[in-house]
Amino acid sequence: MAAAAVASALVAAPAATAAPAALATIAWGPCTNPTLVAAGAECGYLAVPLDYRKPAGEQVQLAVSRVKHKVPDAQYQGVMLTNPGGPGGSGLLLATRGPRVPNHAGDAYDWVGFDPRGVGSSKPALSCDPNYMDYNRPQYVPFTPQLERTWLDRSKGYAEACAKNNSRALLENMKTTDTVKDMDSIRKALGRQQLNFYGYSYGTYLGQVYGTLFPQNVRRMVLDSTVDPRGVWYGDNLDQDVAFDKNILIWFGWVAQHDDVYHLGKTQAAVRRVVNEQLLKASFNPAGGVIGPDEILDVIQQASYYQLRWTLLGDALSRFVNKGDWQNWKTLFEAFGGRGDDNGYAVYLAVQCTDVQWPQSWHQWKRDNWQTFAKAPYFTWQNAWFNAPCLYWPAKAGKPTKVDGRGVPSVLMIDETLDAATPYEGSLEVRSRFPGASLIAEPGGTSHAITPRGNACVDNKIADYLATGALPARKPGRTADVECAPLPQPTPSTPSAPTAAAARADSGLVAGRFAG
C-alpha cells in the first residue's frame, strides 16, 4: 500500500524530533481511514529512538492503530501486534483482522497494527524516486549489453536518489533489528509484559528475530508463510524465482483447463506460447504505448502469489489477448502497486540492503541470475533488477541475527507447500529452530500469507490456538505437524472487464515483496 493511501488514516503526527518521555506513550485519538473508523479503531503515534544506541537522541514517529477487545476484561488475552510483511507494507489496517478469526477467538485481544519506521503514515516516511516504477521501463531480461547497462544505471540512480532525498541517519537505522526494537517499544507503551504476534511473510522474520532477541516477551505467535533465515536476503530471492515460475506454470495449466471460458489454449504449453508471444510483441510495440513485457509480467505474477486472483487475471489475460483490451491491464498494473509505490519500494530496499551485505560483485549477480533464468525465465530478472540498488546502497550493511527460537514457548506456523514468495523449506527450517512451534501444512497450495481465509481446517486451528494456546501435537523429524487441504481451485465465469475496485477488493491480501 502506497504512503498516500494510508496518510489519511491517522491524527496529525507530533514533531519527528520530539524528545522522548521517560516512558513513551501513545496518545490515542480518532482514525479517519473509513475501514478503521468502521471497525471502531483508534489511532495515534509513538515516539521511538531513531538510533536505539542514542535513546535520548532524535526520535521517529510510528503510526499505530488499535481495535480493542470485545470480551469482558476477565477474558482479555492481551495485545495482538501484527505485521503484513514487505518489508515496506503498511500494517494499520491489520488492526481490523480480529473478526476474521472463527468462533470469536479474536475478540479477546487488542489488535494492534502499525506502520514500521519509514513506512506510510510513520514520520518520516522514505521516498526516493516516485517515477521509478512508471511505464516505459527497459525490458527485464538483459539480452543485450545495452539493456544490462541501462538497468545498472537505473539501479545506481535509484540508490543515489535515496541518499539525496532521505536522511543518512534514517537509512542507517532501517534494519529488521530496528523494527524489532520498535515492536518492543510498542509493547512497553501499551503496558504489557508480553506480546502476542501475528506476522505474515517478511513479518514472520520480524517474529523470528523478536523471538530471538526478546523471547521472554513472547506469549503466543502466529507465523503465516515463513521466511527462511538461511537465505537472508540474496539467496531467498533466488529461491523465489524458481518457485514463482513453477506457480505461473500451474496457473497456465488452470487457464488451459478452462479454455471454454478464456480461449487461450487447451494445454499448459499452448497458454505458455500465447503469453510468450505477447511478451515478445509488447517488447517491440507496447500495447497502448504503456503495456510492455515488464507490465505484463508484473501483473501475471499475482497468479503466482494468490490463487484468489486467478479468475481476475484469467479474465484480464483473455481480454488482453483476444480483444486487445490493454486498458484493463493498465488498471490492474496500477491497482497492484506496480506504479508509483515508491515508499514501499524504498523501505523494502532500506531494510534488505542493510540487514546483510549483498554481493558487491556484479559478476556474481550476473552469473547467479543467468543460471537461475535457465530454470525460471519469467521472474528471475524482474527480481534481480528489483534488488539491484543494493549494489549501490548508501547505508552500511550489518549482519543478520542468528535466529534461535529455543526460548520461545509457543508458535503456530502455517504454510502452503507451493508458496512461492516464501518457499516451504523455510517453514521447515524455522520449525527446527523453534522447539515450541507446530506447523500446519497445506500440500499443493500455491497461495501466500492469506490466513484466516475461509479454510475451516486451518482457521479453526488458529482460533483454538488464540483461544486456549492449544497447538497441534508436534511430530518428530523435519516435517509438518498436521496437514490441511488447501482451498479448492476457483471455477471461472464468463470474462468481464476488471475494474480498479475489483482489483483492490481483496484488501485482506497482505502487502509487500515477500508478501504479495
N, C-alpha and C positions, 0 to 999 in steps of 0.2 A: 504494500500500500504506500503510495507516494506521500510525502510530507504534507502536500496541500490537502489531501483527503482527510487528514486527521487533525489539521491545525485548529479546526473549529470545535474540537471535542472537549476543550478544557477552559477553565478560567485563566485569566492572564497570569503569566509566569512572573515570579519575582526576578530581580536582577540576577544575572548569571554569576556575578562575582560577590554576591552577598556573603558576609561572614557566617559561618555555621553557628548554630546554637550549641549549647553543651550537649544536648541530645536532640538532634533534628527531628522535627515532627512534620506531619502532612496537614496543611490547612485545607480541610475538605470543603468543597463547595459544589454548586450545581454543574452538571455537564451540559453541553449544548449539542453534541452529536445526537441525532434522533434515535439511533439504536440504543445508545447508553441511557438516554432520557427515558425511553420506553421501558427499559429494564429496571428503572429506579436506581441507577448508578449515581455515585458521587465521584467527583474528580478533584485533583489537586496536584501539587508539586512537592517534591522532596529535594532539598539541597544536599548534595554529597560532594566529597572532595574530588576535584579533577585528578589529582595525584594522591593516592592514599598514603604515600610516604610523607606528604605535607598536609596533614589533616586540617590545619588552620589556614591553608592557602586558598587558592582560587577554587570556587565551587561551580558545579554544573547542576542544572535543574532536571530531575527526572519527572516526566509526566506519568501520573498514576491514576488508575480508575478502580472503583470497588463497588461490587454488589454484595450487600451484607446478607448474612444467613437468615433463613426464613423459619427456623425452628426455635423453640424456647431455649433460653441460654443454657439450661441444664443439658441440652442435647448438642450444644455447639462443639464442633470439631476443629476449629481454628481457621487459620488463613490458608487459602489455596492460591499460591503465586503461580502465574502462568507465563509461558513464552511460546510464540508461534514459530520461531526459527529464523532463518535467513542465512547468516546474520544480516540484520537490517530490516526485519519485519516489525511493523507496529503491533504491539500487543494489547492496546487499550480495549479493543472490542472483546477480547477473551474473558473479560470480567463478566460477560453475559452468558458464559458457557455452562453454568451450573445446571439450568433446566434441561440440557441435553442428556444428562446422566439419568438412566432409568430409576424408577422406584423412589424418586425424590431424594436419592442419596447425595446429590449435590447441594441440597438445601441446608445442610448442616455446616457449610463452610462460608466464609467470606471469600468470594472470588475476586482476586486482585490481578489486574492487568497493568502493564507498564510499557512505555516506550524506552528501550535501553538508551544509554548515553549516545548522543549523536543522531538518534532516530526520531523522525516525525515531529511530535509536539514537544519533545525534550529540548532543552536550551543549553548550549547552542546546537543546532542541527547541521550536520555535514552537508555540503553541496560543493560539487567540483565543476561539472560542465553539463548543464541541463540539456544540451543538444546532442550529447554524445550518442545516445541510443536512437536518434532520429532516423528517418528514411535515407535511402541512397548511400548506405554503407557499402564498403567493398565486400564482395562475397567472402564467406568464411574460409573456404578451402584455398590455401595459398598455392595454387597451381603454377604461378609464375613468381620469379624473384620480386617483381614489382608489387604484387599483392602482399607478399611477405613483408616487404619493406614498408608498405603503406600501413599495414596493421601494427607493425612495431612502432612506427612514428606516432600513430594514433594512441597506442598504449602509453608511450612515453609522455605524450601531450596531456593525457588524462591525469597521469600521476603528477605532472607539473602543475596542472590546474588545481589539483587537490592541495598541493603545497602552497599555492598562491592564495587560495580562497578560504583557507581554514587555518586556525592557529596551530603552530607546531606542537604546542603542549597538548592540545586535544588529540592530534594524530598519534602522539606518543603514548596516549593512555586510553586506547580503544581495544585493548586485548580482552579475550574471554575472561581472564582473571579480574580485570577491572569491573566487568559487568557482574561477575560472581560476587565481588565485594559490594557492589551496589545492591544486589539481591539481599545480602545480609544486612545492609543498611535499611532496606525496606522492612525487613523482619524487626529490627530494633525499633524503627519508627512506629510500627504497629503494636509494639509492646508484647511481642510473643517470644517465648523461649525457643520455640521450634517452628519450622515452616513445613507445610505440605507443598508439593510442587508438581505441576503438570506441564511437561515440556514436549514440544514437537520438533523433530528433525534436528537442526542446529541447537534448538532448545534442550535436546537430550544431552548434548555435550556440555551445555551450561549445568545441567543436573549432575553429570558425571564429575565435573570439576568442583561444583559446590559440595557434593558428597565427599570428595577427596579432601577439600580444604576445611570444611565445616561439618564433618559427619555427625557431631553431637547435636547439630541444629536441624537435622532431618527427621521428620516424623513419618510421613508417607510420601512416596514419589511415584508418579506415572510417567513412563518414557515411551513415546509413540514414534517409531521409525528412528532407530538409534544410529548415531554417527559412530564409525569405527575409529577409536582414538589412535590406532597404529598408523593411520594414513593422513593425519592432520598435517597440511591440507592438500599437498601436491598429489600424493598417492590416492587419496579419496576421490579427487576429481577425475583421475584416470580410470578408476574403478567405475565411477558413474557413467562414463562414456559408453562402456561396453553394455552396461545394464540398460541405459536409455535406448540404445539401438535394439536390444533384444525385445524391449517392450513395444517399440514402434512397429516391429515386425508382427508382434501379436495383434496389435490393432489393425494393421493391414489385413491380416487374416480374418479378423472380425468383420471388417468392411466388405471383404470378398464374400463372406457368408451371407451378407445382406445386399447382394448385387441387385436384387429386385427393387431395392429402395434407392441405392446410391449410384448404380450404373457406372462403376469404376473398374470392373473386372471381377471374374468369378474365382480367382485364385489369389493367394498372397503375392505370388510373383507378378501377376498381372497388375494388381494395385500398386506394387512397388515400381513397376515400369512407368505407370501413369505419373506417380509422384516424381520419379527421376526426370521424366520428360518435362514436367512443369518447372522443376528446379533449373534444368538446362535452358528452357525457353526464357524464364524470368531473368537469368543471368545476362542475356543479351537484350531483352526487352521487358523491363519491369512492368507488371500489369498496372494500368492506371498511372504509370510513371512512378509508383511508390512501392509496389509489392514485388520485391526481388527475392532471390533464393534465401536470404537471411530472414526476411519476414515470413516466408513460407515455413522455414524450419522452426522459428521461434514459436509459431502458433501450434504446429502439429506436435511439438514436444509436450504440450499439455496432455496429449493422449498417453505419453509415457509416464506422466505423473499420476493422473487421476482417471480411473475408469468412469467416474461420474460425468466426465466431459466427452466421452466417446461419441454420443449421438450428436451433440452440438458440433463437434469437429467433423464428424462424418457428413452432416448436413452442409457445413461450410465448404468442405472439400468438393463435394458433389456440385454445389452451385458454382464454385470457382472453376472447376474443370469443364463442366457440361454447359454452363450458361455464361461463363466469363464474368461472374459476379465478384469482382475484386473489392467492391465497396464493403461487403460484409466481412471479407478477410481483414480489411483495414480496421473495421470496428473491433474485431477480436484481438488483433495485434495491440491496439491501444488499450483495450479493456484488461488484457492480461499483464499490463505493466511494461510491455516491451518498449514503449516510447515514453521517455521523459521521467522515469522513476530514478532520478539522479540521486536522491537522498538514500534510497535503499541500496543502490549500487555503490555509492561512496562508502557507506557503512560496511557493506559486505567486504570490500577491499581493505578498509581500515582495520578490520578485525583479522581477516585471513592473512593479509600480508605482514602483520606484526605478531600474530600468535607464534609464528615459527618462520625461520628463514627459508624462503623458497630457493630453488636452484638459481644461481646467478649466471649460469652459462646458457645462452640461448641455444647453443648447440645441443645441450641436453634436452631442453624443451622440444626442440625440433625433432630430434631422434625419437623421443618417447611418444610424441603425438603422432608422428607418421606411422610408427609401429602400431599404435592403438587404432589409428584410422584404418589400417588394413582389416581390422576386425569390426570396427564401428564407424562407418563412413558418414553417418548423418550428423552426429552431435559432437564429435571429437574436437574439431577445430573451432566450432562455436564456443565450446567450453574453454579451450585453450586461450582464445582471444579475450574471453570474459575475465580471465585471471591474469592475463599478461601484464597489466600495470604493476603487478607485484615484482616484476623485473626491475622496476624503476622507482619503487615506493619510497617516499621521502622520510619515513619514520623508521627508526631502528627496530628490528625484529627481536623477539625474545625467544624463550624456549618453552615448549608446551608442557603443561602439567602432566606428570606421570599419574594417570588415573588409577586410583586404588580405592575400591568401594568396600573394603573389609569392615569399616566402621559404620556402614550404613545399615540400619536394621531391616529395612523393608522397601522393596521396589517392585512395581508391576510394570513389565515391559510388554509391548505389542508390536508386531511387525508382520507385514505380508511378505512372503518369501521371494517375490519378484519385485519388490520395491526397488526402484532404480536410483532414486536420489540418495538413499542410504542403504546400500545393499545388505542383505540379510546376514551375511557373515559378521557384520558389525554388531548386530544384536547378540549373536552367539559369543563374540569376544567380550562384550561388556557384561553379559550374564556371568562369564567365567571370572570376572574381576569383582563382581558384587555377589558374595555368597548369600545375601539376603534377598536376592532377586528371583522372580519367577517370570518366565517368558511365554506369552501366548503367540503362537504362530498361525498364520493363515496361508496354508500351502497353495501355491499357484496364484495368489492375489498379486495384482500389479500396482495397487494404489499406495500413496504415500501420505502418512500423517493426517488421518481423517477422523479418528475416533473422538467421541462416540458418534456413530453414523448409521444407526438402524440395524446393525448386525447384532441380533439378540445374544448370540453365543459370546461375543466379545463384550458387548455393552453391559450385560448383566454381571460379568466378572469384574468389570471396572466398578460397577455400582456396589457389589459385595465388598470389594476392597476398600472403597471410600467409606462405606457404612461401618464395617467391622474390622478392617485390617486383614481380612482373610485373603490369602494368596493360594493359587493352585499349588498342590504338593510338588516340591522340586524333585526332578528326576536326576539320577547320576549321569555324568558324561556331558559332552558338548552337544546339547540338544534342547529343543523346546520342551516345556513342561506340560503344555496342553495345546491341542490344535483345534481351531475353529475353521469351518469352511468360509471362504471369502464371500462377499456379496455376489450374486449371480451377474453375469454379463448382461448389459441392458438390451432391450429389444427396441429397435428404431421404429419411428413412424415416418410418414411422408416428409421429406425435407422441407423446411421452411426457413425464411430468412432469419439468421441470428440477429439479435439486437444488442446494443450495449447493456440494456437492463438484463437480458438473458445471460449474457456472458458474465455479468457481475453477480447474478442472483445467488450463486452458491458461495455466499460470504463465509460459510463455515470452513472452506478450504484455507489452510494456513498459507502464510506468505514466505517468499524468500527463495534463494538459490537452492539450499538444501531442504527447502520446503515449498516448493512449487512456485 
